[in-house]
Structures are given as C-alpha cells and as structure tokens.
Amino acid sequence: MRTLTAMFDSRADAERARDRLSDVGISNDNVTILDQGSLGTAGTSATHQDRSLWEDIKALFTGDEHHYEEGLRRGAYLLTARVEDTDVDRAIDILDDDGAVDLDERTASWRDDGWTDDRRDTDALAHGGTASALAAGGLAGRESRADLGEPDETRIPIVEEHLRVGKREIARGGVRVRSYIVEEPVHESVRLREENVTIDRRPVSGDHVADAGDLLRERTIEVIETSEEAVIDKHAEVREEVVIGKTVGERVQQVDNTVRHTEVEVERLHGEEETGHGVDSAGHSLHRDDINRR
C-alpha cells in the first residue's frame, strides 16, 4: 500500500477528488480529509481523534509536514489516501485533474508574503544546529534525525507499463428472415353435367286392344334427376427453401498503442546547494504536482 497526500483550496474540491477515487475502486475508508480543526489550534474545534489522525499522518512526511501544516492553518484541506501499488498512477492522475495545489509554488508565494519556516529553524536549533547549518538548508536537523535512528530515505518507484491485448465479442449486424402468408385469387374452369326429366304426352291412333288387363292397372314410376357440382381441394408442396447458416473466418488486426515507464535521473548537488530535501534542477521539491507519495 502507498499513501498519497494532496492539498486543496476548498472542501468541495477535496470531496470531489475523494468521490472520483471511490469510482475507481478506492474505498472511502482509506481516504481522509483534514482541515484546520485537525491541528487543534486556538479558535478551532477538533476532536481528539482528528488531532491524533493528524499526528499519525505527519509521521509519513519527510520534512514537509510544516508546509502542509501551514496550508491547513491558512484554510486549505489535506486529503490522504491509502492505495494499492497498482492504483498509484491512476490515483495521482485523478488528484491532478481535481485541482490539487502545487505546494512548491504555494510555499514560494507564502515566503514572498513574508512567511518564514520558523518550525524548521526551531527544530534544527533544538537538535544542535547552527545558523550556518540552517542557511545550508537544514542539514543539522537532518543529521539529528539520523542520530535518533529514524530512517531518512525517499523511495521513487520505477514503473513500467506492459501492453495486454485481449478480445471481446461485439454485435456488428446480422440478418432477420421472416416467413409470412400471401393470399392471391385463382380462377379455374370445370365442366359440370346436369340431368333434367322431361314429360311428353303423345297421341296414338286408337287401335283396339284385345286384352287390356295389363294396361288397366296402377303404377308409379320415379325418375331421378342428377347434376354435378364443383368440389374444391387443396394440397401443398415444397417448391423452394431458404437455408440460414453462418460462415466463420479469422483475420489478423494490428494493434498500435503506447506504454509508459518512468526513469530516474540522479544529479549530485555540491556545496551549499545540498539541502535536507531532494530537489530537482529547478530547485523544487521532488513531488509530482505536490502529491506526496510514500
């Protein structure tokens, strides 16, 4: 786990940064926002827990606690976050984007206004430092901490990104096939047979019949008329079919991206330029936009 610290001019900025850290999986339980009350100074209200938390956090700093303490006195807000090593760069980017104070610039402006690092001078004198040692950047204070057996080191991680290319399946279109019914009229002709009974009465010549016994009797004759009617029948046959299938192929796609890594340049300072704190060539403390990495 690493501890990151960043200072903000308003609580709203600090809380917004805390919410963005929560969005990337850093629990709010690992994020603390301190204000002026945490110092327990006169005219402010602070719980014992807040003051104890500030004392614990001061132990994480290597000589910059007075800068943060002065910022809190001036009404700023200090955010501390404990994050996994794999999340450090992403967390720093979030704190940068949400308006973290550039502590080097802010400290320089305080000094221009007449602020002096009295706490730092007092600490050095209390441990046997001299005025010349203070002018050299507080080396006496640095040596006294070494005498007390406290570690005096700053760790700079060397980070290298690696590109991992994976695959995921996406929908890029397709085909929808729908079967529906269409009705259309059909006209056909058929010849139908029909019977009709006809009755004719025909006169005869009036010949005499010797024996009329067979003729003089009752009889009934029935003749049935028939006709044909059209009968409709339907049958279905398959005349064509639509086959739906998939073909699978593979293609090779070249993926171009960039990976980052950090490098460390070590410059040895000579003479009075050596101070109790690491500085870069511009004379600024070794912070990344004043986000303290421990």
C-alpha positions as CSV (number, residue, x, y, z in Angstrom):
1,M,0.0,0.0,0.0
2,R,1.1,3.6,-0.7
3,T,-0.1,6.8,1.0
4,L,-0.8,9.8,-1.3
5,T,-1.3,13.3,0.1
6,A,-2.7,16.3,-1.8
7,M,-3.8,19.7,-0.7
8,F,-6.9,21.5,-2.0
9,D,-8.1,25.1,-1.6
10,S,-11.7,24.0,-0.8
11,R,-13.5,21.1,0.8
12,A,-15.7,20.7,-2.3
13,D,-12.5,20.0,-4.4
14,A,-11.2,17.6,-1.9
15,E,-14.6,15.7,-1.6
16,R,-14.9,15.6,-5.4
17,A,-11.4,14.0,-5.6
18,R,-12.4,11.5,-2.9
19,D,-15.6,10.6,-4.9
20,R,-13.6,10.1,-8.1
21,L,-11.1,7.8,-6.2
22,S,-14.1,5.9,-5.0
23,D,-15.4,5.5,-8.6
24,V,-12.1,3.6,-9.5
25,G,-12.4,1.3,-6.5
26,I,-10.5,3.1,-3.7
27,S,-12.7,2.8,-0.6
28,N,-13.7,5.9,1.2
29,D,-12.4,4.2,4.4
30,N,-8.9,4.6,3.0
31,V,-9.4,8.3,2.2
32,T,-9.2,11.1,4.9
33,I,-9.8,14.8,4.5
34,L,-8.3,17.1,7.2
35,D,-8.9,20.7,7.8
36,Q,-7.7,23.5,10.1
37,G,-9.6,21.9,13.0
38,S,-7.4,18.8,12.8
39,L,-4.4,20.9,14.1
40,G,-6.3,21.7,17.3
41,T,-5.2,25.4,17.1
42,A,-6.8,28.1,19.1
43,G,-10.2,29.3,17.8
44,T,-10.9,26.0,16.1
45,S,-12.8,22.9,17.2
46,A,-11.3,19.5,16.7
47,T,-12.0,16.1,18.2
48,H,-9.2,14.2,19.8
49,Q,-9.5,11.7,17.0
50,D,-8.9,14.4,14.4
51,R,-5.8,15.6,16.2
52,S,-4.5,12.1,16.7
53,L,-5.0,11.4,13.0
54,W,-3.0,14.5,12.0
55,E,-0.2,13.3,14.3
56,D,-0.2,9.9,12.6
57,I,-0.2,11.5,9.1
58,K,2.7,13.8,10.0
59,A,4.9,10.8,10.6
60,L,4.5,9.9,6.9
61,F,6.1,13.2,5.7
62,T,9.9,13.6,5.3
63,G,10.4,17.2,6.4
64,D,7.3,18.7,4.5
65,E,4.8,18.4,7.4
66,H,5.4,22.1,8.2
67,H,4.3,23.0,4.7
68,Y,1.1,21.1,4.9
69,E,0.5,22.3,8.5
70,E,0.9,25.9,7.3
71,G,-1.6,25.2,4.4
72,L,-4.1,23.9,6.9
73,R,-3.7,26.9,9.1
74,R,-4.4,29.1,6.0
75,G,-7.7,27.3,5.4
76,A,-6.7,24.6,2.9
77,Y,-7.8,20.9,3.1
78,L,-5.5,18.0,3.1
79,L,-6.5,14.7,1.5
80,T,-4.6,11.5,2.3
81,A,-5.4,8.2,0.5
82,R,-4.0,4.7,1.0
83,V,-4.0,2.9,-2.3
84,E,-2.6,-0.3,-3.8
85,D,0.7,0.0,-5.7
86,T,-1.1,-0.8,-8.9
87,D,-3.5,2.1,-8.5
88,V,-0.9,4.8,-7.6
89,D,-0.6,6.3,-11.1
90,R,-4.3,6.4,-11.7
91,A,-4.9,8.0,-8.3
92,I,-2.3,10.6,-8.9
93,D,-3.9,11.5,-12.2
94,I,-7.3,11.9,-10.5
95,L,-5.8,14.2,-7.8
96,D,-4.0,16.2,-10.5
97,D,-7.2,16.7,-12.5
98,D,-9.3,17.8,-9.5
99,G,-7.2,20.8,-8.7
100,A,-4.5,19.7,-6.2
101,V,-2.4,22.6,-5.0
102,D,1.2,22.9,-6.3
103,L,2.8,23.0,-2.9
104,D,6.2,24.4,-4.2
105,E,4.5,27.3,-5.9
106,R,2.2,27.9,-2.9
107,T,5.2,27.8,-0.4
108,A,7.1,30.2,-2.6
109,S,4.2,32.7,-2.6
110,W,4.0,32.4,1.2
111,R,7.7,33.3,1.5
112,D,7.2,36.2,-0.8
113,D,4.5,37.4,1.6
114,G,6.9,37.2,4.5
115,W,6.3,33.7,5.8
116,T,9.4,32.0,7.3
117,D,9.7,28.4,8.1
118,D,10.2,29.1,11.8
119,R,9.3,25.5,12.8
120,R,12.1,24.1,10.6
121,D,14.6,26.6,12.2
122,T,13.4,25.8,15.7
123,D,13.8,22.0,15.1
124,A,17.3,22.4,13.8
125,L,18.4,24.6,16.7
126,A,16.8,22.2,19.2
127,H,19.0,19.4,17.8
128,G,22.2,21.3,18.0
129,G,22.1,23.0,14.6
130,T,23.9,26.3,13.9
131,A,22.9,29.3,11.9
132,S,25.3,28.2,9.1
133,A,23.7,24.8,9.1
134,L,20.2,26.4,8.8
135,A,21.5,28.6,5.9
136,A,22.7,25.5,4.2
137,G,19.2,24.1,4.1
138,G,18.7,22.4,7.5
139,L,21.4,19.8,7.3
140,A,21.7,19.8,11.1
141,G,18.1,18.8,11.5
142,R,18.6,16.1,9.0
143,E,21.6,14.7,10.9
144,S,19.8,14.8,14.2
145,R,17.1,12.6,12.9
146,A,19.7,10.1,11.8
147,D,21.2,10.2,15.3
148,L,17.8,9.3,16.7
149,G,17.8,6.2,14.5
150,E,14.9,7.3,12.3
151,P,15.2,6.3,8.6
152,D,16.0,9.2,6.2
153,E,15.1,7.9,2.8
154,T,12.7,8.7,0.0
155,R,11.6,5.9,-2.4
156,I,10.9,6.6,-6.0
157,P,9.2,3.6,-7.8
158,I,10.4,2.7,-11.2
159,V,7.2,1.9,-13.1
160,E,6.9,0.2,-16.5
161,E,3.6,-0.4,-18.3
162,H,3.0,-3.6,-20.4
163,L,0.5,-3.8,-23.2
164,R,-2.0,-6.7,-23.0
165,V,-4.3,-7.2,-26.0
166,G,-7.5,-9.3,-25.4
167,K,-10.6,-10.0,-27.4
168,R,-14.3,-9.3,-26.8
169,E,-17.3,-10.2,-29.0
170,I,-19.4,-7.4,-30.4
171,A,-22.6,-7.4,-32.4
172,R,-22.0,-5.7,-35.8
173,G,-25.2,-6.5,-37.6
174,G,-27.0,-9.6,-38.9
175,V,-29.9,-10.9,-40.9
176,R,-33.6,-11.3,-39.9
177,V,-35.6,-13.8,-42.0
178,R,-39.4,-13.7,-41.7
179,S,-41.9,-16.1,-43.2
180,Y,-45.4,-14.8,-43.9
181,I,-48.6,-15.8,-45.9
182,V,-49.7,-14.1,-49.1
183,E,-53.2,-14.8,-50.5
184,E,-54.0,-14.4,-54.2
185,P,-57.1,-15.3,-56.2
186,V,-57.1,-18.3,-58.6
187,H,-59.6,-18.8,-61.4
188,E,-60.3,-22.3,-62.9
189,S,-63.0,-23.7,-65.2
190,V,-64.7,-27.1,-64.8
191,R,-67.4,-28.8,-67.0
192,L,-70.4,-30.0,-64.9
193,R,-73.0,-32.5,-66.1
194,E,-76.7,-31.9,-65.2
195,E,-79.8,-34.2,-65.8
196,N,-83.4,-33.0,-66.4
197,V,-86.5,-35.2,-66.7
198,T,-88.9,-34.3,-69.5
199,I,-92.6,-35.3,-69.8
200,D,-94.3,-35.5,-73.2
201,R,-97.9,-36.6,-74.0
202,R,-98.2,-38.1,-77.4
203,P,-101.5,-39.0,-79.2
204,V,-101.9,-42.6,-80.5
205,S,-104.1,-43.9,-83.4
206,G,-106.7,-45.5,-81.2
207,D,-106.1,-49.2,-82.1
208,H,-108.3,-51.7,-80.3
209,V,-106.6,-53.8,-77.7
210,A,-107.9,-57.4,-77.3
211,D,-106.8,-57.8,-73.7
212,A,-106.5,-54.6,-71.7
213,G,-105.7,-56.4,-68.4
214,D,-102.1,-55.4,-68.4
215,L,-102.9,-51.9,-69.3
216,L,-105.6,-51.3,-66.7
217,R,-103.5,-51.2,-63.5
218,E,-102.0,-48.6,-61.3
219,R,-98.3,-47.9,-61.4
220,T,-95.8,-45.4,-60.2
221,I,-92.5,-44.5,-62.0
222,E,-89.8,-42.4,-60.4
223,V,-87.0,-40.8,-62.4
224,I,-84.1,-39.2,-60.5
225,E,-82.5,-36.1,-61.9
226,T,-78.8,-35.7,-61.1
227,S,-76.3,-32.9,-61.6
228,E,-72.6,-32.3,-60.8
229,E,-71.1,-29.6,-58.6
230,A,-67.6,-28.3,-58.3
231,V,-65.6,-29.7,-55.3
232,I,-62.5,-27.7,-54.1
233,D,-59.5,-29.5,-52.7
234,K,-56.1,-28.0,-51.9
235,H,-52.7,-29.6,-51.4
236,A,-49.3,-28.0,-50.6
237,E,-45.9,-28.9,-52.0
238,V,-42.5,-27.5,-51.2
239,R,-41.0,-25.8,-54.2
240,E,-38.1,-23.9,-52.6
241,E,-36.3,-23.5,-49.2
242,V,-34.3,-20.8,-47.6
243,V,-31.2,-22.1,-45.7
244,I,-29.8,-19.8,-42.9
245,G,-26.3,-20.5,-41.7
246,K,-23.0,-18.9,-40.7
247,T,-19.5,-19.0,-42.0
248,V,-16.6,-18.3,-39.7
249,G,-13.4,-16.8,-40.7
250,E,-10.4,-15.2,-38.9
251,R,-8.5,-12.0,-39.6
252,V,-5.4,-10.5,-38.1
253,Q,-5.6,-7.0,-36.8
254,Q,-2.5,-4.9,-35.9
255,V,-2.9,-3.1,-32.6
256,D,-0.8,0.0,-32.1
257,N,-0.6,1.8,-28.7
258,T,1.9,3.2,-26.3
259,V,3.2,2.1,-23.0
260,R,4.9,4.3,-20.4
261,H,7.7,3.8,-18.0
262,T,9.5,6.0,-15.5
263,E,13.2,6.7,-15.4
264,V,15.2,8.3,-12.7
265,E,17.9,10.8,-13.3
266,V,20.2,11.4,-10.3
267,E,22.1,14.7,-10.1
268,R,24.6,15.2,-7.4
269,L,24.5,18.7,-5.8
270,H,27.6,20.3,-4.4
271,G,28.3,22.9,-1.8
272,E,25.5,25.0,-0.4
273,E,23.0,23.6,-2.9
274,E,22.8,20.4,-0.8
275,T,19.7,20.6,1.4
276,G,17.8,18.3,3.7
277,H,15.3,17.7,1.0
278,G,15.7,16.3,-2.5
279,V,15.3,19.0,-5.2
280,D,15.3,19.0,-9.0
281,S,17.3,21.2,-11.3
282,A,14.8,24.0,-10.9
283,G,15.1,23.9,-7.1
284,H,11.7,22.4,-6.5
285,S,11.0,19.6,-4.0
286,L,10.8,16.2,-5.6
287,H,7.0,15.9,-5.7
288,R,4.7,15.1,-8.6
289,D,2.5,18.2,-8.7
290,D,2.8,18.2,-4.9
291,I,1.1,14.9,-4.5
292,N,3.3,13.3,-1.8
293,R,4.0,9.5,-2.5
294,R,5.1,7.4,0.4
